[in-house]
Amino acid sequence: MTFVQLIDCKTSRFEEMNRLMDSWIEQTRGKRTATHNLIGKDRSDGSHFIEIVEFPSYEEAMRNSNLPETDKIFREMVALCDEMPVFTDLDVVRDEQLYATNVRRLLETLGTQGELPPLDDLIAEHYHDHDPANEQDTLGRDNIRREMDMWRGAFDFAFTVEDLIAEGDRVCARWFWKGTHKGDFLGIAATGRECSMSGTTVFRCGGDGKIVEGWWEYDRLGLMTQLGVLDQLEL
């Protein structure tokens, strides 16, 4: 789960503190675990600053805090403050940017060569999948992984994300899929043909950023045509 730390401080020596932070970034290059950092100044009080630091998880934040360079810089930062800074630790329970990032990661991961990873960090355990090509919805992370493995065993493919729109707990992905038919697909033996299709998927995400539900729409008929299935029916 993404973790955020707020550092609330007052200082009349901000330029010195800014240089101190630049020094810390340089000293911890390749070691620090923060993924994003933002400092804001209070419009009504020029000495009041709030720093927002984002980490992949609480554990990564603790790794960052335990760096010897962090402890040294912290003591120097306190000396530049007019009063003791206040730290607030926050577990992120909603982040639309994180939702979109995880959807993009999922589509990229599906097209990656090699064994499909567990996807525990992307898909909720009780994921619910809606695919009009399936008679019944697919329920559970293990079952959707088997469905994904079926596609990956039948095609070498990759997604190109053309639009990604996040609103509330929903992310809509408009994508283009291109692959090579290398293995059995719904009883169709490998043809070696290159094929492609476009589609749209709406995903619902949980507060921890994991994907909990998906609704797929894609050109299944066009795919079957490219695989030559309709040619056989015409004969």
Disulfide bonds with the S-S distance in Angstrom:
none
